[in-house]
């Protein structure tokens, strides 16, 4: 079994243009190539066509919500192994649990610390994280 490639490309899906710009800027300054999506439908299409290394996904978006998109990505053989960070204002235990059950690698609530998101991405991007034990 081989390790997943290190993270180079990130898809950011959020309907808030200011937040998309903030996330894209922070990620690009950290060396990642970023593509953005304005709604759930666009996020699903871009995820399947680009096959990014990581997806940052809002829940409450037009066209299709993030939970629905995440479930579809995890059901698709081509996208199921892409880690997805849910970044949302939905902070109840029920919502967080729904994100984990749908397959989120990480669940962050807004307002959020961009540095915390970068630390998680850098953790995933660390070659030591990709080594199999033994």
ZARO-805206 format. One record per residue: residue in one letter; x, y, z of N, C-alpha, C in turn. Coordinates in steps of 0.1 Angstrom, whole numbers, plus 5000, padded with zeros to 4 digits. Atoms other than C-alpha are relative to their C-alpha. Layout:
AXYZXYZXYZ/...
//
This chain:
X500849885000500050005000500950125000/X499249885001501450344990499350115007/X500649884993500950675009499450094989/X500649905008498750934995501050114997/X499049895003500651214977499950125010/X500049894991501551514997499150114994/X500949905005499251814995500650114993/X499549895009499852064967498850084996/X501249935004496352154956498850005010/X501149994991493452274977498850064993/X501249955005489852324967499350075012/X500749924989488052594989498650034995/X501449985004484252594987499350075011/X500849924990482352865005499350114992/X500749905007479653104994500350145004/X499649864995481153405013501350044992/X498849975008483553574988501250055008/X498949954992485553745015500749895007/X499450124994486153415033500849924990/X499250075011487153245000501350074998/X498849925003489653524994501049995011/X499150014988491053505029500749865000/X499550135000491453135027501049984989/X499150015012492953144992501350075003/X498849934998495453405002500949935010/X499250074989496553225034500649874995/X499450135005496952895016501050034989/X499049975010498753044986501350055006/X498849954993501153235009500849885007/X499450114994501852895025500549904989/X499450085010502752744991499049904993/X501050095006499552564981499350074988/X500849965011497752594948498649995003/X501450004995494152694954499050034988/X501249985008490952664934498850035009/X501149964992487752824947498749964993/X501450035005484052724944499150095008/X500949914994481152954952498849935006/X501250074995478452684959500349855000/X499850154998478052314966500049934986/X499950065013477352224930501350014993/X498749985006480452384917501149935008/X499050074992482452234946500149854996/X500050145004481351884936500649974987/X499450015013482151934900501550024999/X498649975000485552084906500849885007/X499350114993486451804931500249884991/X499950115008485651544906500950024987/X499249975012487451714877501450035003/X498749974996490451844895500749905009/X499550104990490951574921501150075009/X499149934991492551824946500649915011/X499450084989494751694974499350025013/X500749974988492551855000498850094996/X501249925003489052015001499750075014/X500549924988487952295026498650034996/X501450005004484152275025499150065010/X501149954991481452495040498849914999/X501250085000478152335049498950084993/X501249935005475552605042500450084988/X499749945013475952685005498849984991/X501150025010473552734976500349884992/X500050115010472852454951500049875008/X499950134992473952174975500850035013/X499249974988475052175011501249915001/X498750074998478452065023499949855004/X500150144996477251745040499649914988/X500450085012475551625008501249994991/X498850005009478751714988501049905006/X499050084994480951535013499649854999/X500550145001478751215013500249954985/X499850045013478951214975501449984996/X498550025002482751254975500449875006/X499650124994483150974999499449874994/X500650125007480850744979500749984986/X499350005013482950814947501449945001/X498750064999485950594942501250094997/X499049905005487850874925500350115011/X499849894990487451124954499949955015/X500250044986486850914985501250025009/X498849984992490450944997500550145002/X499649864999490651324994499550045014/X500549954987490651465030499250134998/X500949895000487951715036499950065013/X500249924988487951985062498750084999/X501349934999484452105071500350135007/X499849874994484652485078498650075000/X501449964999481152605090499750075012/X500649934988479152815114499249905008/X500850104993477252495123500949945011/X499150044990478652425157499449905011/X500750094991476152195175500749875000/X499550135000477251855186499449914989/X500750075011474751715161500650024987/X499349965012476351905133501449954999/X498750055000479851815142500049854998/X500150155002478851445145499649974986/X500450025014477151465111501250014991/X498849985008480451595096500949885001/X499150124998482551315112499449884993/X500750125006479951055101500150004985/X500049995015479951185065501449984995/X498650025005483751145064501050115001/X499149894999485251475073501349965007/X498750024993488951465082500250095012/X499949894989488551775104498850084999/X501249914999485651995115500450125008/X499749884994486252355122498850095000/X501249914999483652615133500450144998/X499849865002483452975123499450075012/X498749955005484753205135501149915003/X498950094999488053025131501350074999/X498649945000491753085134500749944987/X499450055012493353055099501349925003/X498850074996496552945116499749855004/X500450144996494752635131499849924987/X500250085012493652535096501349974993/X498750025006497152575082500849895008/X499350104992498552365111499549864997/X500550135003496152085103500449954986/X499550045013497052095066501449975000/X498550034999500752105074500249865007/X500050134994500151805096499849894990/X500250105011498651615067501150004989/X499049985011501351745044501449955005/X498850044995504151615067500349864995/X499750145005505951315051500049905011/X500050104988506251155086498649955002/X501450044998502451145087499649894990/X500450095011502450935055500849865001/X499350124999504850665067499149895007/X500750114993503350325076500949955011/X499250054989504450185109500749874997/X499350135002506949905110501150004991/
//
